[in-house]
């Protein structure tokens, strides 16, 4: 005599009853596929946003060259490219042989100046510099240097 109470059925009894009455177990495959599909769609939307929106900064810059003029000054030439006419601030640092910052300057590029231009900047240093580094340029809309 078997107990008809479902809490006491063993796995083999449950399988026999499922086979007898044609019941199938509830599959979690559609739920799993739905979750994976949703995560893939979210990842694709994020990737497209990063590729198209974040990859076009309003200002881009690069260091063309520098010259150590004396033990208290250095000059640098930077190229600034802006996608629209906005004011940009470009930060340059002079570094000593021990990589400490010995001079710093922020150059402002006016909004009414050409969108692509080369700018010369002179940095006053506390002691002899060995290199000039372009930290980057920012605008009021984009605070991260580019």
C-alpha positions in Angstrom: 0.0 0.0 0.0 1.4 3.3 -1.0 0.8 6.7 0.5 -1.0 8.9 -2.0 0.3 12.0 -0.2 2.6 13.8 -2.7 5.1 14.9 0.1 6.0 11.3 0.8 6.4 10.1 -2.8 9.8 9.0 -3.9 11.4 10.1 -7.1 10.6 6.8 -8.9 7.0 6.9 -7.9 6.6 10.4 -9.1 8.3 9.5 -12.4 6.0 6.5 -12.8 2.9 8.7 -12.2 4.2 11.3 -14.6 4.7 8.7 -17.3 1.3 7.1 -16.6 -0.7 10.3 -16.9 1.4 12.0 -19.5 2.7 14.9 -17.4 5.9 16.5 -18.3 8.1 18.5 -16.0 8.1 22.2 -16.3 11.2 23.2 -18.3 13.2 26.2 -17.3 14.8 26.5 -20.7 12.5 29.3 -22.0 13.0 31.3 -18.9 16.8 30.9 -19.1 16.8 31.8 -22.8 14.7 34.9 -22.1 17.1 36.1 -19.4 20.1 35.5 -21.6 18.4 37.3 -24.5 17.5 40.3 -22.4 21.1 40.5 -21.0 22.5 40.3 -24.6 20.2 43.0 -25.8 21.2 45.3 -22.9 24.9 44.6 -23.6 24.4 45.4 -27.3 22.6 48.7 -26.6 25.3 49.7 -24.1 28.0 48.8 -26.7 26.4 50.9 -29.4 26.0 53.8 -27.0 29.7 53.7 -26.1 30.8 53.3 -29.7 28.7 56.1 -31.2 28.1 58.6 -28.4 31.1 58.4 -26.2 33.7 58.0 -29.0 33.2 61.5 -30.4 34.5 63.9 -27.7 33.9 67.6 -28.2 37.7 68.3 -28.1 40.7 66.2 -28.9 44.4 67.1 -28.4 47.9 65.9 -28.8 51.4 67.0 -28.0 53.3 67.8 -31.2 56.6 68.5 -29.4 58.4 70.3 -26.6 61.7 72.1 -25.9 63.4 72.7 -22.6 64.4 76.3 -23.1 66.2 76.8 -19.7 66.3 75.5 -16.2 63.2 77.5 -15.4 61.1 77.3 -18.6 59.9 74.8 -21.2 57.9 75.4 -24.4 55.4 72.9 -25.9 53.3 72.8 -29.1 49.9 71.1 -28.9 47.3 70.5 -31.6 43.7 71.0 -30.6 40.8 69.7 -32.7 37.2 70.6 -31.7 34.1 69.2 -33.2 32.1 72.4 -32.6 33.1 75.9 -31.6 33.3 75.6 -27.8 35.9 77.0 -25.4 38.4 74.4 -24.3 41.0 74.4 -21.5 44.2 72.3 -22.2 46.4 71.4 -19.3 50.2 70.8 -19.7 52.7 69.7 -17.1 56.5 69.9 -17.0 58.1 67.0 -15.3 61.6 66.6 -13.8 63.9 63.5 -14.1 62.3 62.0 -10.9 58.8 62.4 -12.6 57.7 65.1 -10.1 55.7 68.0 -11.5 57.8 71.1 -11.7 55.5 73.3 -13.7 52.0 73.4 -14.9 49.9 75.6 -17.2 46.3 75.7 -18.4 45.9 77.1 -21.9 42.4 78.4 -22.9 41.3 78.0 -26.5 38.6 80.5 -27.2 35.3 79.4 -28.8 35.8 81.8 -31.8 39.2 80.5 -32.7 39.7 78.0 -35.5 38.5 74.4 -34.8 41.8 72.9 -35.7 44.9 74.7 -34.6 48.4 74.4 -33.2 49.1 76.3 -30.0 52.5 77.1 -28.4 52.7 77.3 -24.6 55.5 78.3 -22.3 55.7 76.7 -18.9 57.6 78.3 -16.0 59.3 75.6 -14.0 60.5 75.5 -10.4 63.6 73.5 -11.5 65.0 71.9 -14.6 62.4 69.9 -16.5 63.1 66.9 -18.7 59.7 66.4 -20.3 56.4 68.1 -21.0 53.2 66.1 -20.8 49.8 67.0 -22.2 47.2 66.0 -19.6 44.4 66.8 -22.0 41.8 69.2 -23.0 38.3 69.7 -21.5 35.2 71.7 -22.2 32.4 72.8 -19.9 30.3 69.9 -21.2 33.0 67.2 -21.0 35.1 67.4 -17.9 37.3 64.3 -18.7 40.5 65.3 -20.5 40.8 64.1 -24.2 
